[in-house]
Amino acid sequence: MVQWFKFTSSAIHQLNEWVGRSVSWLTTVLVALVCFDVITRYLFSNTSAWIMELEWHIFALIFLLGAGYAFRHDRHVRVDLFYAEFSARDQALVNLFGAILFLIPWSILVIYASFDYALISFKIGEASPDPGGLPARYAIKFAITAGAVLLLLQGIASLIDSALVLGGYKEPERSEEPTKENL
């Protein structure tokens, strides 16, 4: 059973690693698109609604689909007054209860609400209200659901890892401090 939990946790880590690394390339696309938009806006006094909407769609994809990856690498927002000074066992305990009480229920709630929200948008064929805007606004709404699913999976992996650490079946992972090499 322990091996199955280790396999499941590892598979989730690999999934979020792959998604996070893939989505990170969208930052390059976003920078190029913003540069293009700025140049056309200020040099040629021309911009389009679809370009501005595409900018926020890409940003949303980076944020939403990268959330599980950020959580995996402990790069998410955390109020870290005491946690950093806790022992590995106490950190695992905090992570276990945090996942059970907050992360997993919140993720399930977001998945439930956002899926219905996106499905309604899909059924009505929602598009941008702006002339020249992007069609298929439901696609970005389904990204909310996908991002919440990835975060939920990573929360489950965190819960498994914490339980394995508390049970003595796994060595705790210490997140490394940011350095020039790993930023």
N, CA, C and O of each residue as an XYZ file, in Angstrom:
732
protein
N       0.821     -1.195      0.000
C       0.000      0.000      0.000
C       0.864      1.258      0.000
O       0.567      2.228     -0.697
N       1.931      1.228      0.787
C       2.843      2.374      0.845
C       3.446      2.626     -0.537
O       3.589      3.776     -0.951
N       3.799      1.554     -1.251
C       4.374      1.709     -2.596
C       3.370      2.362     -3.541
O       3.741      3.184     -4.379
N       2.101      1.994     -3.403
C       1.074      2.583     -4.251
C       0.949      4.079     -3.974
O       0.822      4.874     -4.905
N       0.985      4.464     -2.702
C       0.919      5.882     -2.354
C       2.141      6.623     -2.890
O       2.012      7.734     -3.404
N       3.308      6.030     -2.778
C       4.526      6.662     -3.309
C       4.433      6.813     -4.828
O       4.817      7.847     -5.376
N       3.924      5.782     -5.505
C       3.763      5.839     -6.961
C       2.779      6.936     -7.351
O       3.045      7.713     -8.268
N       1.641      7.004     -6.657
C       0.619      8.010     -6.952
C       1.168      9.418     -6.758
O       0.976     10.291     -7.604
N       1.848      9.630     -5.646
C       2.443     10.939     -5.369
C       3.462     11.308     -6.440
O       3.480     12.437     -6.930
N       4.293     10.363     -6.793
C       5.315     10.613     -7.822
C       4.682     10.931     -9.174
O       5.153     11.817     -9.889
N       3.620     10.214     -9.525
C       2.942     10.465    -10.804
C       2.343     11.872    -10.834
O       2.426     12.564    -11.849
N       1.744     12.288     -9.728
C       1.173     13.642     -9.658
C       2.279     14.685     -9.748
O       2.130     15.690    -10.443
N       3.382     14.455     -9.054
C       4.516     15.381     -9.129
C       5.012     15.495    -10.569
O       5.289     16.596    -11.046
N       5.124     14.374    -11.252
C       5.600     14.386    -12.637
C       4.628     15.115    -13.556
O       5.051     15.862    -14.438
N       3.332     14.905    -13.355
C       2.327     15.594    -14.166
C       2.445     17.109    -13.992
O       2.515     17.846    -14.976
N       2.466     17.568    -12.747
C       2.558     19.009    -12.515
C       3.901     19.571    -12.948
O       3.982     20.728    -13.360
N       4.945     18.778    -12.862
C       6.259     19.211    -13.351
C       6.194     19.441    -14.862
O       6.661     20.464    -15.363
N       5.613     18.483    -15.576
C       5.517     18.591    -17.029
C       4.631     19.781    -17.429
O       5.004     20.572    -18.295
N       3.459     19.900    -16.794
C       2.549     21.010    -17.112
C       3.217     22.339    -16.790
O       3.163     23.268    -17.596
N       3.842     22.443    -15.629
C       4.484     23.699    -15.224
C       5.600     24.111    -16.161
O       5.700     25.278    -16.540
N       6.439     23.156    -16.538
C       7.538     23.480    -17.460
C       7.008     23.843    -18.850
O       7.550     24.726    -19.515
N       5.961     23.167    -19.276
C       5.367     23.477    -20.578
C       4.727     24.866    -20.567
O       4.930     25.659    -21.485
N       3.959     25.146    -19.529
C       3.263     26.427    -19.423
C       4.258     27.579    -19.263
O       3.978     28.706    -19.671
N       5.410     27.295    -18.674
C       6.390     28.372    -18.471
C       6.819     29.002    -19.799
O       7.233     30.161    -19.831
N       6.722     28.250    -20.878
C       7.071     28.807    -22.191
C       6.079     29.884    -22.631
O       6.392     30.712    -23.487
N       4.901     29.868    -22.049
C       3.929     30.906    -22.385
C       4.393     32.282    -21.923
O       3.935     33.296    -22.449
N       5.293     32.329    -20.948
C       5.799     33.640    -20.520
C       6.576     34.301    -21.657
O       6.510     35.517    -21.838
N       7.308     33.494    -22.419
C       8.037     34.034    -23.574
C       7.054     34.542    -24.622
O       7.244     35.614    -25.196
N       6.014     33.773    -24.864
C       4.980     34.183    -25.818
C       4.323     35.475    -25.340
O       4.084     36.386    -26.132
N       4.033     35.550    -24.046
C       3.387     36.741    -23.493
C       4.279     37.969    -23.627
O       3.801     39.041    -23.998
N       5.555     37.829    -23.333
C       6.476     38.965    -23.462
C       6.529     39.434    -24.914
O       6.481     40.635    -25.178
N       6.628     38.505    -25.851
C       6.667     38.878    -27.275
C       5.373     39.571    -27.695
O       5.401     40.557    -28.431
N       4.249     39.055    -27.228
C       2.965     39.644    -27.583
C       2.811     41.050    -26.996
O       2.328     41.954    -27.678
N       3.213     41.236    -25.758
C       3.125     42.563    -25.131
C       4.052     43.544    -25.858
O       3.670     44.687    -26.107
N       5.253     43.104    -26.196
C       6.174     43.978    -26.950
C       5.567     44.382    -28.286
O       5.627     45.549    -28.674
N       4.981     43.418    -28.989
C       4.324     43.709    -30.255
C       3.192     44.706    -30.054
O       3.049     45.654    -30.826
N       2.391     44.494    -29.023
C       1.264     45.379    -28.737
C       1.744     46.793    -28.423
O       1.173     47.766    -28.916
N       2.783     46.909    -27.609
C       3.312     48.229    -27.239
C       3.867     48.943    -28.476
O       3.624     50.135    -28.668
N       4.595     48.228    -29.296
C       5.175     48.839    -30.502
C       4.069     49.318    -31.441
O       4.107     50.449    -31.926
N       3.081     48.450    -31.696
C       2.011     48.866    -32.612
C       1.154     49.982    -32.018
O       0.652     50.837    -32.748
N       0.989     49.974    -30.707
C       0.172     51.006    -30.074
C       0.854     52.366    -30.101
O       0.217     53.368    -30.427
N       2.138     52.417    -29.763
C       2.811     53.709    -29.625
C       3.482     54.192    -30.903
O       3.591     55.400    -31.116
N       3.930     53.287    -31.749
C       4.549     53.736    -33.002
C       3.530     53.945    -34.112
O       3.672     54.849    -34.935
N       2.499     53.101    -34.129
C       1.536     53.167    -35.225
C       0.128     53.564    -34.765
O      -0.808     53.581    -35.565
N      -0.016     53.878    -33.486
C      -1.312     54.255    -32.905
C      -2.409     53.266    -33.290
O      -3.511     53.653    -33.677
N      -2.082     51.994    -33.173
C      -3.018     50.955    -33.568
C      -2.936     49.793    -32.571
O      -1.847     49.350    -32.205
N      -4.081     49.319    -32.150
C      -4.128     48.105    -31.330
C      -5.455     47.428    -31.597
O      -6.382     48.036    -32.132
N      -5.535     46.185    -31.225
C      -6.764     45.423    -31.451
C      -7.239     44.818    -30.143
O      -6.443     44.495    -29.261
N      -8.547     44.671    -30.038
C      -9.127     44.076    -28.825
C      -8.632     42.645    -28.638
O      -8.388     42.213    -27.512
N      -8.481     41.906    -29.746
C      -8.081     40.511    -29.616
C      -6.668     40.374    -29.048
O      -6.374     39.408    -28.344
N      -5.791     41.339    -29.352
C      -4.428     41.272    -28.814
C      -4.442     41.485    -27.306
O      -3.786     40.751    -26.566
N      -5.177     42.472    -26.855
C      -5.247     42.722    -25.408
C      -5.911     41.552    -24.681
O      -5.475     41.165    -23.597
N      -6.959     40.994    -25.273
C      -7.610     39.845    -24.649
C      -6.692     38.625    -24.638
O      -6.662     37.875    -23.663
N      -5.951     38.432    -25.715
C      -5.017     37.307    -25.764
C      -3.938     37.452    -24.696
O      -3.494     36.456    -24.126
N      -3.517     38.678    -24.423
C      -2.530     38.908    -23.365
C      -3.061     38.417    -22.018
O      -2.358     37.704    -21.301
N      -4.285     38.789    -21.668
C      -4.793     38.360    -20.369
C      -5.172     36.892    -20.363
O      -5.134     36.258    -19.308
N      -5.541     36.326    -21.522
C      -5.791     34.884    -21.589
C      -4.492     34.108    -21.329
O      -4.488     33.138    -20.572
N      -3.415     34.531    -21.946
C      -2.131     33.843    -21.749
C      -1.664     33.992    -20.310
O      -1.189     33.030    -19.708
N      -1.797     35.197    -19.753
C      -1.424     35.390    -18.352
C      -2.246     34.475    -17.455
O      -1.714     33.867    -16.526
N      -3.540     34.378    -17.730
C      -4.411     33.516    -16.933
C      -3.973     32.057    -17.031
O      -3.971     31.345    -16.027
N      -3.604     31.608    -18.223
C      -3.133     30.233    -18.393
C      -1.860     29.981    -17.592
O      -1.715     28.930    -16.968
N      -0.946     30.935    -17.608
C       0.304     30.792    -16.845
C      -0.022     30.659    -15.364
O       0.495     29.771    -14.686
N      -0.864     31.525    -14.873
C      -1.220     31.536    -13.455
C      -2.015     30.294    -13.067
O      -1.684     29.629    -12.085
N      -3.053     29.979    -13.824
C      -3.946     28.877    -13.473
C      -3.278     27.518    -13.611
O      -3.319     26.707    -12.686
N      -2.668     27.267    -14.755
C      -2.076     25.951    -14.989
C      -0.742     25.781    -14.272
O      -0.272     24.657    -14.093
N      -0.133     26.884    -13.864
C       1.128     26.811    -13.137
C       0.968     26.740    -11.626
O       1.965     26.621    -10.913
N      -0.248     26.809    -11.123
C      -0.467     26.817     -9.671
C      -0.003     25.522     -9.010
O       0.628     25.562     -7.954
N      -0.304     24.384     -9.614
C       0.130     23.105     -9.062
C       1.645     22.991     -9.045
O       2.227     22.459     -8.100
N       2.278     23.492    -10.092
C       3.739     23.491    -10.187
C       4.351     24.376     -9.098
O       5.323     23.993     -8.447
N       3.773     25.555     -8.913
C       4.267     26.468     -7.875
C       4.104     25.843     -6.492
O       4.999     25.948     -5.652
N       2.978     25.199     -6.256
C       2.754     24.535     -4.982
C       3.736     23.382     -4.795
O       4.266     23.181     -3.702
N       3.971     22.638     -5.851
C       4.914     21.506     -5.804
C       6.296     21.963     -5.360
O       6.960     21.276     -4.584
N       6.727     23.109     -5.843
C       8.065     23.613     -5.547
C       8.073     24.607     -4.387
O       9.057     25.315     -4.171
N       6.983     24.653     -3.656
C       6.866     25.510     -2.474
C       7.153     26.974     -2.805
O       7.801     27.681     -2.032
N       6.669     27.413     -3.947
C       6.851     28.798     -4.384
C       5.536     29.569     -4.362
O       5.408     30.627     -4.979
N       4.569     29.024     -3.645
C       3.275     29.677     -3.512
C       3.327     30.655     -2.343
O       4.288     30.687     -1.574
N       2.283     31.437     -2.233
C       2.205     32.417     -1.154
C       1.918     31.674      0.150
O       1.000     30.857      0.228
N       2.713     31.971      1.159
C       2.521     31.336      2.460
C       2.873     32.366      3.535
O       3.874     33.074      3.423
N       2.054     32.441      4.559
C       2.390     33.278      5.700
C       3.352     32.441      6.537
O       2.944     31.508      7.228
N       4.615     32.786      6.465
C       5.681     31.926      6.965
C       6.309     32.484      8.240
O       7.523     32.673      8.306
N       5.480     32.748      9.254
C       6.017     33.286     10.494
C       6.750     32.226     11.301
O       7.821     32.490     11.849
N       6.183     31.037     11.377
C       6.743     29.985     12.214
C       7.153     28.750     11.419
O       8.047     28.012     11.835
N       6.505     28.523     10.278
C       6.664     27.294      9.512
C       8.128     26.986      9.188
O       8.555     25.837      9.310
N       8.888     27.979      8.783
C      10.282     27.757      8.389
C      11.129     27.242      9.551
O      12.130     26.558      9.335
N      10.733     27.567     10.776
C      11.496     27.135     11.948
C      11.020     25.791     12.501
O      11.643     25.236     13.407
N       9.918     25.268     11.958
C       9.406     23.988     12.429
C      10.319     22.846     12.012
O      11.063     22.963     11.039
N      10.262     21.756     12.737
C      10.976     20.546     12.343
C      10.277     19.967     11.108
O       9.148     20.344     10.797
N      10.946     19.059     10.416
C      10.364     18.446      9.220
C       9.060     17.727      9.565
O       8.113     17.744      8.778
N       9.009     17.106     10.720
C       7.798     16.401     11.148
C       6.655     17.387     11.401
O       5.519     17.129     11.003
N       6.944     18.504     12.055
C       5.907     19.509     12.304
C       5.436     20.149     10.995
O       4.250     20.440     10.839
N       6.352     20.365     10.064
C       5.961     20.897      8.760
C       5.040     19.918      8.042
O       4.052     20.322      7.429
N       5.366     18.627      8.121
C       4.516     17.605      7.503
C       3.129     17.613      8.137
O       2.128     17.436      7.444
N       3.068     17.814      9.437
C       1.790     17.867     10.144
C       0.966     19.079      9.692
O      -0.234     18.965      9.441
N       1.615     20.220      9.595
C       0.939     21.430      9.110
C       0.448     21.215      7.675
O      -0.684     21.568      7.345
N       1.293     20.639      6.832
C       0.913     20.391      5.434
C      -0.257     19.411      5.340
O      -1.158     19.590      4.521
N      -0.238     18.379      6.177
C      -1.304     17.380      6.169
C      -2.641     18.021      6.541
O      -3.630     17.871      5.823
N      -2.663     18.735      7.663
C      -3.915     19.362      8.089
C      -4.320     20.510      7.169
O      -5.510     20.734      6.952
N      -3.355     21.230      6.633
C      -3.668     22.298      5.679
C      -4.327     21.755      4.428
O      -5.271     22.347      3.904
N      -3.820     20.617      3.948
C      -4.411     19.994      2.761
C      -5.826     19.503      3.046
O      -6.742     19.718      2.253
N      -5.988     18.843      4.186
C      -7.300     18.278      4.531
C      -8.339     19.360      4.814
O      -9.477     19.270      4.353
N      -7.949     20.373      5.564
C      -8.920     21.376      5.998
C      -9.158     22.508      5.009
O     -10.253     23.067      4.951
N      -8.129     22.849      4.228
C      -8.238     24.031      3.383
C      -8.066     23.737      1.890
O      -8.977     23.993      1.104
N      -6.922     23.208      1.497
C      -6.591     23.104      0.073
C      -7.536     22.177     -0.689
O      -8.072     22.565     -1.727
N      -7.741     20.987     -0.200
C      -8.571     20.030     -0.935
C     -10.037     20.476     -0.990
O     -10.623     20.464     -2.072
N     -10.653     20.870      0.136
C     -12.047     21.355      0.028
C     -12.185     22.589     -0.867
O     -13.133     22.686     -1.646
N     -11.245     23.527     -0.759
C     -11.310     24.733     -1.583
C     -11.178     24.372     -3.060
O     -11.912     24.899     -3.896
N     -10.253     23.485     -3.382
C     -10.061     23.076     -4.784
C     -11.314     22.402     -5.330
O     -11.719     22.669     -6.462
N     -11.926     21.535     -4.541
C     -13.155     20.856     -4.979
C     -14.263     21.877     -5.217
O     -15.003     21.770     -6.195
N     -14.382     22.850     -4.346
C     -15.390     23.896     -4.504
C     -15.150     24.698     -5.789
O     -16.091     24.980     -6.531
N     -13.908     25.058     -6.045
C     -13.588     25.809     -7.268
C     -13.865     24.966     -8.503
O     -14.401     25.474     -9.488
N     -13.509     23.685     -8.468
C     -13.777     22.801     -9.612
C     -15.277     22.740     -9.873
O     -15.721     22.891    -11.011
N     -16.052     22.519     -8.824
C     -17.501     22.412     -8.960
C     -18.099     23.698     -9.537
O     -18.876     23.650    -10.492
N     -17.741     24.828     -8.965
C     -18.320     26.105     -9.403
C     -17.827     26.504    -10.789
O     -18.611     26.967    -11.617
N     -16.545     26.331    -11.044
C     -15.990     26.795    -12.322
C     -16.420     25.912    -13.484
O     -16.564     26.401    -14.605
N     -16.626     24.632    -13.242
C     -17.059     23.759    -14.338
C     -18.439     24.160    -14.825
O     -18.670     24.263    -16.030
N     -19.358     24.388    -13.897
C     -20.706     24.833    -14.290
C     -20.639     26.178    -15.006
O     -21.325     26.399    -16.004
N     -19.813     27.062    -14.488
C     -19.611     28.397    -15.074
C     -19.116     28.269    -16.521
O     -19.629     28.940    -17.416
N     -18.120     27.409    -16.743
C     -17.565     27.217    -18.081
C     -18.549     26.488    -18.992
O     -18.651     26.799    -20.179
N     -19.268     25.524    -18.436
C     -20.223     24.754    -19.231
C     -21.356     25.646    -19.750
O     -21.763     25.529    -20.906
N     -21.854     26.522    -18.906
C     -22.891     27.468    -19.343
C     -22.333     28.362    -20.455
O     -23.005     28.620    -21.453
N     -21.111     28.823    -20.269
C     -20.465     29.662    -21.279
C     -20.333     28.909    -22.606
O     -20.547     29.478    -23.677
N     -19.982     27.634    -22.522
C     -19.853     26.796    -23.721
C     -21.204     26.612    -24.406
O     -21.311     26.725    -25.627
N     -22.230     26.328    -23.610
C     -23.572     26.069    -24.166
C     -24.139     27.282    -24.895
O     -24.858     27.132    -25.884
N     -23.820     28.482    -24.412
C     -24.346     29.672    -25.085
C     -23.386     30.198    -26.143
O     -23.687     31.176    -26.829
N     -22.217     29.543    -26.279
C     -21.235     29.983    -27.276
C     -20.671     31.348    -26.958
O     -20.480     32.171    -27.853
N     -20.405     31.593    -25.688
C     -19.950     32.910    -25.258
C     -18.662     33.327    -25.958
O     -17.702     32.561    -26.046
N     -18.670     34.526    -26.439
C     -17.498     35.133    -27.077
C     -17.266     36.489    -26.422
O     -18.040     36.919    -25.567
N     -16.224     37.134    -26.820
C     -15.919     38.448    -26.280
C     -17.033     39.438    -26.627
O     -17.555     39.429    -27.742
N     -17.390     40.290    -25.665
C     -18.391     41.310    -25.977
C     -17.807     42.462    -26.797
O     -18.550     43.271    -27.353
N     -16.479     42.534    -26.871
C     -15.825     43.608    -27.611
C     -15.751     43.282    -29.099
O     -15.439     42.150    -29.468
N     -16.033     44.258    -29.953
C     -15.880     44.024    -31.386
C     -14.416     43.684    -31.691
O     -13.503     44.390    -31.263
N     -14.214     42.618    -32.419
C     -12.849     42.203    -32.748
C     -12.183     41.410    -31.639
O     -10.992     41.109    -31.722
N     -12.940     41.066    -30.596
C     -12.391     40.292    -29.485
C     -12.308     38.813    -29.822
O     -12.704     38.384    -30.906
N     -11.796     38.053    -28.890
C     -11.610     36.621    -29.108
C     -12.927     35.855    -29.009
O     -13.788     36.176    -28.190
N     -13.066     34.843    -29.851
C     -14.230     33.962    -29.725
C     -13.963     32.929    -28.623
O     -12.871     32.891    -28.055
N     -14.920     32.131    -28.339
C     -14.773     30.985    -27.426
C     -14.226     31.375    -26.058
O     -13.213     30.840    -25.608
N     -14.893     32.294    -25.416
C     -14.466     32.713    -24.075
C     -14.537     31.556    -23.080
O     -13.856     31.572    -22.055
N     -15.358     30.556    -23.382
C     -15.472     29.393    -22.504
C     -14.153     28.637    -22.371
O     -13.935     27.968    -21.361
N     -13.278     28.723    -23.353
C     -11.997     27.997    -23.289
C     -11.177     28.460    -22.087
O     -10.612     27.637    -21.367
N     -11.111     29.757    -21.872
C     -10.345     30.258    -20.735
C     -11.084     29.955    -19.426
O     -10.451     29.805    -18.381
N     -12.399     29.867    -19.477
C     -13.151     29.512    -18.274
C     -12.914     28.049    -17.887
O     -12.861     27.720    -16.702
N     -12.774     27.180    -18.880
C     -12.430     25.783    -18.574
C     -11.010     25.674    -18.016
O     -10.699     24.713    -17.313
N     -10.155     26.636    -18.316
C      -8.791     26.641    -17.753
C      -8.827     26.842    -16.240
O      -7.936     26.377    -15.530
N      -9.849     27.530    -15.748
C     -10.010     27.681    -14.292
C     -10.211     26.297    -13.674
O      -9.592     25.962    -12.665
N     -11.072     25.512    -14.284
C     -11.324     24.160    -13.797
C     -10.064     23.304    -13.886
O      -9.717     22.594    -12.942
N      -9.384     23.377    -15.026
C      -8.167     22.573    -15.210
C      -7.102     22.948    -14.180
O      -6.445     22.072    -13.617
N      -6.931     24.238    -13.936
C      -5.950     24.683    -12.949
C      -6.307     24.206    -11.556
O      -5.426     23.815    -10.791
N      -7.596     24.231    -11.215
C      -8.035     23.764     -9.897
C      -7.846     22.249     -9.767
O      -7.528     21.755     -8.685
N      -8.037     21.521    -10.854
C      -7.802     20.066    -10.828
C      -6.322     19.780    -10.584
O      -5.979     18.917     -9.776
N      -5.444     20.505    -11.284
C      -4.005     20.309    -11.080
C      -3.601     20.662     -9.650
O      -2.775     19.976     -9.047
N      -4.178     21.723     -9.114
C      -3.882     22.113     -7.734
C      -4.426     21.074     -6.752
O      -3.764     20.746     -5.767
N      -5.623     20.557     -7.015
C      -6.191     19.503     -6.174
C      -5.287     18.273     -6.182
O      -4.991     17.705     -5.131
N      -4.856     17.869     -7.363
C      -3.965     16.704     -7.452
C      -2.679     16.934     -6.661
O      -2.208     16.044     -5.953
N      -2.115     18.138     -6.788
C      -0.888     18.433     -6.049
C      -1.152     18.471     -4.556
O      -0.290     18.093     -3.764
N      -2.330     18.923     -4.165
C      -2.710     18.883     -2.755
C      -2.806     17.455     -2.246
O      -2.397     17.167     -1.121
N      -3.342     16.560     -3.064
C      -3.415     15.149     -2.696
C      -2.004     14.566     -2.571
O      -1.720     13.813     -1.640
N      -1.122     14.919     -3.513
C       0.264     14.449     -3.431
C       0.942     14.980     -2.178
O       1.708     14.258     -1.539
N       0.674     16.222     -1.821
C       1.241     16.803     -0.606
C       0.723     16.079      0.630
O       1.472     15.807      1.568
N      -0.573     15.773      0.614
C      -1.166     15.034      1.724
C      -0.513     13.652      1.855
O      -0.175     13.226      2.959
N      -0.340     12.963      0.734
C       0.303     11.645      0.743
C       1.737     11.759      1.256
O       2.155     10.991      2.122
N       2.486     12.722      0.717
C       3.877     12.890      1.143
C       3.966     13.184      2.635
O       4.828     12.647      3.329
N       3.072     14.038      3.125
C       3.074     14.378      4.551
C       2.765     13.157      5.400
O       3.415     12.929      6.420
N       1.776     12.371      4.987
C       1.429     11.154      5.729
C       2.593     10.162      5.712
O       2.863      9.505      6.717
N       3.278     10.053      4.580
C       4.427      9.145      4.495
C       5.565      9.608      5.394
O       6.235      8.790      6.024
N       5.783     10.911      5.455
C       6.820     11.447      6.346
C       6.440     11.177      7.803
O       7.268     10.725      8.594
N       5.190     11.455      8.146
C       4.736     11.241      9.524
C       4.773      9.755      9.907
O       5.017      9.412     11.064
N       4.532      8.885      8.934
C       4.576      7.450      9.193
C       5.982      6.868      9.160
O       6.176      5.689      9.454
N       6.972      7.698      8.800
C       8.348      7.228      8.747
C       8.693      6.463      7.485
O       9.712      5.774      7.446
N       7.856      6.569      6.437
C       8.095      5.846      5.191
C       8.838      6.666      4.150
O       9.210      6.151      3.095
N       9.053      7.932      4.443
C       9.687      8.813      3.465
C      10.465      9.892      4.195
O      10.050     10.377      5.248
N      11.593     10.256      3.619
C      12.370     11.377      4.146
C      11.705     12.671      3.705
O      11.253     12.775      2.564
N      11.639     13.653      4.587
C      11.016     14.935      4.190
C      11.838     15.641      3.126
O      13.068     15.602      3.129
N      11.127     16.282      2.225
C      11.793     17.093      1.199
C      11.934     18.495      1.738
O      10.952     19.094      2.176
N      13.112     19.015      1.714
C      13.339     20.406      2.116
C      13.416     21.236      0.857
O      14.204     20.944     -0.043
N      12.593     22.277      0.791
C      12.680     23.164     -0.365
C      13.958     23.982     -0.227
O      14.294     24.473      0.850
N      14.645     24.109     -1.330
C      15.890     24.858     -1.287
C      15.603     26.347     -1.323
O      14.623     26.795     -1.918
N      16.454     27.084     -0.692
C      16.316     28.536     -0.705
C      16.624     29.060     -2.100
O      17.513     28.530     -2.767
N      15.928     30.068     -2.552
C      16.187     30.603     -3.893
C      17.624     31.120     -4.021
O      18.114     31.869     -3.176
N      18.272     30.702     -5.090
C      19.602     31.190     -5.429
C      19.585     31.608     -6.880
O      18.591     31.411     -7.579
N      20.675     32.182     -7.334
C      20.744     32.580     -8.742
C      20.589     31.375     -9.658
O      20.027     31.492    -10.747
N      21.082     30.220     -9.226
C      21.049     29.026    -10.069
C      19.645     28.468    -10.232
O      19.308     27.983    -11.313
N      18.803     28.521     -9.183
C      17.497     27.880     -9.301
C      16.335     28.861     -9.408
O      15.183     28.462     -9.237
N      16.607     30.124     -9.683
C      15.514     31.071     -9.905
C      15.088     31.077    -11.326
O      14.176     31.817    -11.694
